[in-house]
Amino acid sequence: MQTESITNTTCPACGMLCDDVNPTKTTCAKSAAFFAQANVAKPSIAGQTATLEQAVKKAAELLKQSTQPVIGGLSTDLTGFRAAYQLAGKTKATLAHMNAVTTWRNTKVLQATGWQTTTMTEVKNRADVIVCIGTDIVKHNTRFFERIVWPKKALFVDNEDRDIVYLGGEGLDTSHGTSPKGKPATVLPCDPALLPEVTAALHALVAGKQLTVDSIAGIAVKDLADVAERLLAAKYATLIWVAKDCDFPHAELTIQQITQTVVELNKTTRAGALAMGGSDGDTTVNYAHTWLSGLAIHEEVLPDHDALLWVNSFSPDKALPTTDAPLIVIGNPNIALEKEVDVFIPIATPGLDAPGTMIRVDSNVILPLKQIRETDLPTLGEVLAQVEAAL
Amino acid sequence: MIILLKNGKVYDPAHGKDGVKQDIYIRDGRIIDKPAQTDHIDETIDLNGKVVMAGAIDMHSHIGGGKVNIARMMLPEYQETLQYHEPEAHICGPHCTHDATPSTINTGMRYIEMGYTAAFEPAILAINARQAHLEMGDTPMIDKGGYAMLGNDDYFLRLLANKADQKTINDYVAWTLNATQTIGIKVVNPGGINAFKFNQRRLDLDENNTHYAVSPRQILQSLSRAVHDLGVTKPLHVHCNNLGAAGNFQTTLDTMGASDGVPMHLTHIQFHSYDTEGDKKFSSAAAKIAEGINNNKHITVDVGQILFGQTVTASGDTMMQHLNANHANPKKSVIMDIECDGGCGVVPFKYRDENYVNALQWAIGLEIFLSVEDPWRIFLTTDHPNGAPFTSYPHLIRLLMDKSFRDDAFGQLNLDAQAMSNLTAIDREYSLYEIATMTRAGAAKLIGLRDRGHLGVGAAADITVYTEQADKEAMFAKPNYVFKDGQLVVKDGDIVKVVWGKTHTAKPDYDQNVEKGLNEYFDQYHTIQLDNFKISDDEIAADGRNQVVSHTK
């Protein structure tokens, strides 16, 4: 199995799950970094190298002693999550994902009012007005504009007829919003913390309300009204946000303004909301948790616990959680153990060292991950099955 | 290992057996002939006085895939009503809300407890098929399968608009069945979901999708013909245009004639049987619809009965669900355009017996059940969870089998609705034989499961044993024994063994050249590779618990 021979593999480095990736030729820095990872590491117990059997035994001991374990992080794919779900059942552990805070910014809107959404292939083929709200998207999903907004061909819209707007946010890379022939995007920046006001104003304007001020958060109301008019005139408008970029209190209310603007647009024309971003299998884990248990994943990143099993396959650079409880880390072989953890077990990374399955950020599309090189590392499922057997 | 089920009263319509006292022998998961005297019988269960039927088959129940999971995620409040500390909590009445959005685990458990051994997800979005199979793979106890939706996908509509020949359509339909690992094809609001993306708000049978200049009638003709030509047993599964709209019965009657006599199955027909008479401009067209069914032998239907209580409607029909979202209760909903393939609409709903329209919907469903003459062509469904959770089937069976119970329930309805229904004038009570036909033999025959739904020699030993009692709801809620593939899995209402069931598919042959056009289309317009659209047997069976069974003729 040679990386060089793989031309169409699925990249799990962000929520977009591009499945046309050649690991050695990818232009996406996230993807390139993902596929260039080393896969050499040894298990350890309290910083001392150990065998897998010893590490598994120690992990099982710690879980056995616990009355309130948490299986957290959950940066993994569907196969790994199923194994974690099973172990949680055996150990009465609570499951939690490292992206819970951003996931719940969206989930709260779903549970309060619902929404009217669209998916990437619809946007690629239909969207004539695209508004990126508080985000440039590319910081999270590098190839979004390349693959979705400016394709070589689309079914119902020409690239030069697309109208791109960046609304809110600052320091964004808006260069990708320029069309292939050089038609620039409309850029209306503002302090991200003022997005609640800007989105409420846009919603009001789309609903036909008059505003009595001249500017909102530094954006001229006439410019906002112009965006509202273009949305109402669009055949298929798309409003996009990234929950991670809505980093202010009660961001769900701002997201709700966006989704309700789409509901308003759909009274007379067609429009869709689209939440982009996603990482570390957050969509996958939330969906699978929901069908297995009937409920969405836990609202907290780190629920109360007296032992923590932390799973992190995809973000080796992410800091380990802060906890006073025993900490078992199972994950990417390149995780920087900046502090001593009770147990560390390196595992095969799905999409690189192991096959797997993942759900794309816009939901509905589920893609297989390929194993593209050999490894001696066990999978998360294999490790957790051994832990379960040792309980 | 041979198990003998002795002295049971067997209801096996596939073999014309109507309460015949008969012994059944099981070996290696199958029903076998009476073994030789020298063969050792390992276990004998005396079923004297018990009713024996094949395991029930739900031919239309939304048990897996994106829509249901959105409903789960959107409605956490439905789970809060589940009283886990109550031992009887799993025996659900028609008013339970948690069973509107059960987890996959609970789905399998609740089905098997009622003696159902298979359920078919009727609305698999092709692009979402992998998720549907993942969810069904996490559904224990029962066999599964699904129908893939076509007819609103841009690929198909382009073929039709470009006047592709029937062979090309057939190849695409066969390819889709193979790629999505499904056993049938469904069309939802033919052309309407797609038309909604072009901002059309309604679509009648002979009205064109404005972009493609293609009508629902053409779509029905093309797809029903393809399914028929390919030798797929399950007829095209049709969710008609104009779901839920007053006066839609004419569309439904016209749809029966749209396939020129080629078999079609019209699903949740209750939602498509509304007239516009009376002060409220909403009335029952059940008599006309039942007459249409009785006269059109190529048509089968399932009812989609509503029962009162809180539930959620999950449908591919974005066009009509967008309208229905105004009636959402609680007031939230999801409407989604998906991948140039289809859409989904999830709208929570509370059916109330004091509400005129809801009360009449209840009566219309029962009027259809009781007016369609041939139990082989009508199937017992609530369109779970759209009309009610599947856990209310025992209650529905009692409504069909017990006129006085039904009339008492009718007496509780909104008075204006009572005045608009002739339900109490219908004396028919379903027999156990007819119930067994609708829920077993007929369903298996419709889908093409030759070794399920009956108790003949060679059949898979999916067997349910009930105690006959006057209260048919109690009888059907809690069988004494359920066998799945020959293993005793439920005893006196309790699950005694966890099994995982199989996935049933149809895999008709097709011309491999079909992938040329598809490859080009995926490369240009889609956002995934064609190869990743296709689901292999291994993906479904790799976990070691599941198995793909193909029922190609």
Boltz contact constraints between the chains, C-beta under 6 A:
constraints:
  - contact:
      token1: [A, 8]
      token2: [B, 529]
      max_distance: 6.0
  - contact:
      token1: [A, 19]
      token2: [B, 528]
      max_distance: 6.0
  - contact:
      token1: [A, 19]
      token2: [B, 529]
      max_distance: 6.0
  - contact:
      token1: [A, 19]
      token2: [B, 532]
      max_distance: 6.0
  - contact:
      token1: [A, 110]
      token2: [B, 74]
      max_distance: 6.0
  - contact:
      token1: [A, 111]
      token2: [B, 74]
      max_distance: 6.0
  - contact:
      token1: [A, 113]
      token2: [B, 332]
      max_distance: 6.0
  - contact:
      token1: [A, 114]
      token2: [B, 332]
      max_distance: 6.0
  - contact:
      token1: [A, 114]
      token2: [B, 333]
      max_distance: 6.0
  - contact:
      token1: [A, 114]
      token2: [B, 334]
      max_distance: 6.0
  - contact:
      token1: [A, 116]
      token2: [B, 335]
      max_distance: 6.0
  - contact:
      token1: [A, 117]
      token2: [B, 336]
      max_distance: 6.0
  - contact:
      token1: [A, 118]
      token2: [B, 337]
      max_distance: 6.0
  - contact:
      token1: [A, 119]
      token2: [B, 338]
      max_distance: 6.0
  - contact:
      token1: [A, 119]
      token2: [B, 339]
      max_distance: 6.0
  - contact:
      token1: [A, 120]
      token2: [B, 527]
      max_distance: 6.0
  - contact:
      token1: [A, 121]
      token2: [B, 339]
      max_distance: 6.0
  - contact:
      token1: [A, 121]
      token2: [B, 340]
      max_distance: 6.0
  - contact:
      token1: [A, 121]
      token2: [B, 526]
      max_distance: 6.0
  - contact:
      token1: [A, 121]
      token2: [B, 527]
      max_distance: 6.0
  - contact:
      token1: [A, 122]
      token2: [B, 337]
      max_distance: 6.0
  - contact:
      token1: [A, 125]
      token2: [B, 340]
      max_distance: 6.0
  - contact:
      token1: [A, 125]
      token2: [B, 525]
      max_distance: 6.0
  - contact:
      token1: [A, 153]
      token2: [B, 524]
      max_distance: 6.0
  - contact:
      token1: [A, 155]
      token2: [B, 525]
      max_distance: 6.0
  - contact:
      token1: [A, 269]
      token2: [B, 199]
      max_distance: 6.0
  - contact:
      token1: [A, 270]
      token2: [B, 199]
      max_distance: 6.0
  - contact:
      token1: [A, 272]
      token2: [B, 337]
      max_distance: 6.0
  - contact:
      token1: [A, 287]
      token2: [B, 69]
      max_distance: 6.0
  - contact:
      token1: [A, 290]
      token2: [B, 69]
      max_distance: 6.0
  - contact:
      token1: [A, 290]
      token2: [B, 72]
      max_distance: 6.0
  - contact:
      token1: [A, 290]
      token2: [B, 73]
      max_distance: 6.0
  - contact:
      token1: [A, 291]
      token2: [B, 69]
      max_distance: 6.0
  - contact:
      token1: [A, 291]
      token2: [B, 104]
      max_distance: 6.0
  - contact:
      token1: [A, 291]
      token2: [B, 135]
      max_distance: 6.0
  - contact:
      token1: [A, 292]
      token2: [B, 103]
      max_distance: 6.0
  - contact:
      token1: [A, 292]
      token2: [B, 138]
      max_distance: 6.0
  - contact:
      token1: [A, 293]
      token2: [B, 103]
      max_distance: 6.0
  - contact:
      token1: [A, 294]
      token2: [B, 72]
      max_distance: 6.0
  - contact:
      token1: [A, 294]
      token2: [B, 79]
      max_distance: 6.0
  - contact:
      token1: [A, 294]
      token2: [B, 103]
      max_distance: 6.0
  - contact:
      token1: [A, 295]
      token2: [B, 76]
      max_distance: 6.0
  - contact:
      token1: [A, 295]
      token2: [B, 79]
      max_distance: 6.0
  - contact:
      token1: [A, 296]
      token2: [B, 73]
      max_distance: 6.0
  - contact:
      token1: [A, 364]
      token2: [B, 66]
      max_distance: 6.0
  - contact:
      token1: [A, 364]
      token2: [B, 128]
      max_distance: 6.0
  - contact:
      token1: [A, 364]
      token2: [B, 338]
      max_distance: 6.0
  - contact:
      token1: [A, 366]
      token2: [B, 130]
      max_distance: 6.0
  - contact:
      token1: [A, 366]
      token2: [B, 131]
      max_distance: 6.0
  - contact:
      token1: [A, 367]
      token2: [B, 532]
      max_distance: 6.0
